[in-house]
């Protein structure tokens, strides 16, 4: 999952492109919530003082399932939603943004985490720590590229709209319907609706604009327990010159899911190409309502992690 800032800025690029083509009749705040995709559930009830059963399994299921089936589920929800159609449409538009960037970027990021672990073997004890380090660095770099701003000037929580007008409850209602359609799961609306707020609360603690939490709290703890950078890898660095996170040198890399697929594209090229793909998929999706072109045709069922048709599991 390219991290929160990257998904936020990517969605803004896509929204601008859609507006130029006359497609902007959707709730923008719901679209920005949707732009974080299934990732909101990775933060669901994970803070120890938050009561209730965590539904992180929802994030895993959505990432590791068929995108074509998922978007057919979204279409089904939209076709039955009348009262808050613009809000649900906004969420789906944002979710398409998340999906387009994930599938384009993940093969490179999975390759890069292996390369980084070879170059800096003492940094982490688990692959996910290298994954987070790369995505955190890319947040810093994409913010600078897209806006000219430094990460020290950006509040992470601003990437995810706060609750207003019952939008978080609408997210809960949407997923209550969707998860039953896809998996037969019955999860209360009220519990599902907590996910966006839980993510915002976690982002408050991950916001480290002065690098003080990382230097004074997380790094000393990490050194003490000797489990690698399990917390500081989630912090956005101010300096990204220590490694070529975006492959600006255009080194050859291969898709870990298919070693025959090779590329020299930078992350920036993948990002820019995905903007066009996201806008195209959204345009086709809207044209497919209520029952037009299949989501198999629109998405090619390319996995969130693999970018390959029908390949869903993470490496």
N, C-alpha and C positions, 0 to 999 in steps of 0.2 A: 504494500500500500504506500505509494508516494505519500508523503506526510501532509498534514492538515493545511499548511500554507500553500503548498504546491497545488493541491486539489482546489483550494479556494481561488487562487489566481487563474488556474486553468479554466474553471467554470466561468469566471468573468470574461475571459477571452471568448469562450464559446457563446455566451449571452450576447456579446457585442456582434458577433458574426450572425447570430440568429436575428437580431434586431434589424440588421441591414437587409435581411431577406424578408422582413415583415412578419417574423414569427417571434412575438414577445408577449403573447396573451397568456401569461402564467404568473403565479405568485413567486416573486424573486426570492423572498426569504425562505420559502419552502424549497426552492431550487438550490439555495446555498446549503441548506441542511442536507438535501439529497446528494449534493456534491461530495459529501463525506462518506457516502455509500454505506456498506455494511460495517465500516470501521466504528460507527457510533456504538455498536454492541460490544466491542472489545473493551469499552470503558464502563459497561453497564454494571452498577452495583459493585465495582471492584475496590472502591475506597472502603477501608475497614469500618468506618462509622456509618455507612449507608446500609439500611436494613432492606431485606428482600432478597430473593433468589436471583443470582446473576444469570443473565441470558447471553453470555459470550458465545454459546453454541450457535446462536442465530448468525452472528458474524461469520463463523467458520462455515456453516451450511451454505450461506449465500455466496461466499467467495469460491467454494469448492463444488458448486452445482452447475448445472447447465444454464448459461446466460440466456439462451433462446427460451427455455422453459420459464426462467425468472421473468423475462419481459412479457411473455404471454400472460403470466400471472398479473403483472402490472396492468396490462391492457384489460384483463378481465375486471380488475378493481375499477378502473376508469370507466368502463362501459356500464357499471352499475352505480357509479357515484354521480349524484346530481347536485346536492347541496353545496359541496365544496370542491367542485370540479377543478377550478383554477389552482387551488392549493395542491390537490393530488397531482395534477399535470405538472406543476412546478417541481414537486418532489421527483417525479419520474424524469423530467428533463435534467435535473441535477444528477440523478443516479446514472443516467447515460454518460454524463461527463466523467463521473468517477470510473465507470467501467471502461470507457475508451482510453483513459490515461493508464489505468492499471494494466490492461492487456498489452498496451504498447510498450510500457516501461519495465514491467516485471522481468521479462527475459534478460534484459540488460542488467537490472539490479541484482538478480540472482547470480549472474555471471560475475558481476563486480564484487559481490560479497566474498566469493571464493578467492578472487584475485587479491582483495584487500587482506584477507586472512593469511594469505601466503606472504604478503609484504609486511604485515604487522602482526605476527602470530601471538604476541604477548598482550594484545588489546582485549580480546574476549575469550570466554570459555565456551560460548555457544554461537552458532551461525547467526542467530537473530540479532545479536549485539552488533555485528558488522552490518547487517541489514538496516538496523535503526540508525547506525552512524552515517551510512550513506544517505538515507532519506532525510535525516536531520540536516546534513550539509547541503543537500539539494534544496531544502526549504530556504536556507540562507541565500543560496545562489540564484534561485528563481525569483525571490523577492527583489534582489538587486537588479536582475535582468529586466523584470517586468515593470518595476516601479522606480528604480534608482534608489530605493530606501535600504538602510542597513537593518539587520534583524534586531538590533538594539532599540529601534524605534517602533517595533511592531508588537502589539499585544496579541498573543495567540488566540485568546478568546474572541477577538473581533472577526476571526475567520468563520465562526459558527454563530448565527443569529440567536439572540436570547429569545425566550418564550414570549409570544405576544399573540393576542387574538386566538388563543387555543391551538396554536400550531403544533406544539409538542403532542397534545392529545390527538391531533389529526394524524401525526406520525404513528401513534399507538394504534389508532383505528385502522390505518392502512395496513400495518404489519399484522394486526390481528386477523384481518381478512386474508392477506397474502399468504401467511404461514399456514393457515388452514387449507387454502387452495393447493399449496405446493407439497406440504408435508403432513397434513392432518393434525398439526400442532395447535392446541388451544391455549394461548397465553393471554392473560387479562390485558385489556387495553391500557389500564392504569399502570401496569408494570412495564409494558413496552414503551409507554410514553416517557419514561424516566431516562431513556438512553441519550437523547441529545443533551439534556441538562447534566447528566453524569459526565459526558465527554467535556462539556464546558468547564466543569469543576476540576477535572483532571488537567485540562489545559492551563488552568490558573497555577497549578503547582509545577507544571512543566515550563512555565514562562520564566526565563532566567536571563533577562536582558542585560544585566550587569555581570553575569557569570558567577555571582556570589554563591548561589545554592550549589552549583557544581563544584566550586573550589573549596567552600567551607563545610559543606554537608555531605554531598553524595560521594565525592572522590575519597575523602577519609574513610567513610563507611565501606566503600568498595575495596580499598586497600586492606582494611581490617579483615573482611570476610573472604577475600581472595576468590571472588566469583566473576572477575572481569568487570567491564563497564556496563553492568546490568541496568543502572539508572542514568548515568551521565550520557550514555549513547542516545537517550531520548531528548537531550538538550540541544537546542540549535546553536552551533558554534558561530562565533563572530569571524573567525579566520578559517578559510577553507583551502588554504594554499598547501596544506600538508600532504594532499593526495589528489589525483585527477578524478574527482567524483563524477564529473559529467562527461568524461572521455573527450575532453577538448583536443587531445592529441590524436584522436581518431584511430586508436589501436583496434585491431581486429578482435571481435568477440563473437561468441556463438551462443545460440539459444540452448540452455541446459536441457530442455525437453527434446531437442532435435539438434545434435551437434553438426549436422550438415547445413543448418541455417546459420550463416555467418554474416557479419555486418561490421562496418567501421563507423556507423552513425554515432553521433554524440547524443547525450540525453536531450539536449536542446532540439535536435532534429526530430527525435522521437516525439517530444512534447508538441512541437509545431504541427507535425503530421497528424497527431491524434486530435488536435483541435478541429481540423477539417473532417476527420472521421466522425467525431462526436456530432458535429453540426449536421452531417449527412444522415447519420442514424436517427437523430431526433426528427429531422424533417420527414424522413420516410415513416417513422413511427406515427407521427401526427397524421400523415396521409393515410395510414393503414387503419385508422379508427373509423367505425367500430370493429370491423372484421375484414381487413384487406390483406396486404402482403404479410407473409408469416414472419415471425421473429427469427426463424432459422435463416431466411433470406436476408433480413436486415443486419443481423449480427454475425452470420456464418457460424454461430455457436462457438466462437473463439474464447477459450478459457481466460479467466481473470489473471491467471499466473503465467500461462503458457503461450498465449496468443495463437494457439493452434486449435482447429475445429475439433470439438469433442474431447479435448484434453483439459481436465479440470483440477486435479489434485496438485498441491504444492510439492516442489522437489524437496 
